[in-house]
């Protein structure tokens, strides 16, 4: 594995459910070569674990602050993450 590998746990708040956030994030992650997962949370936030090249992860985090067209992201909580991922999957609700 690259020493430049970055793993972050993200929680997006605002109008982020029911706006194609998860599938849009999966497509963006695949385009950037970022692995991990994304899922809806019971509190109406969206949670993700993202892993990849540092610059690609930073690009995905920047995208998460905007989200897809219909989203209204009010805040993104970011903390170091852990794990090893292959591909990017949309998971069920947490």
Secondary structure, 3 states (H helix, E strand, C coil): CCCCEEEEEEEEEEECCCCCHHHHHHHHHHHHCCEEEEEECCCCCEEEEEEEEHHHHHHHHHHHHHCCCCCEEEEEEEEECCCCCCCEEECCCC
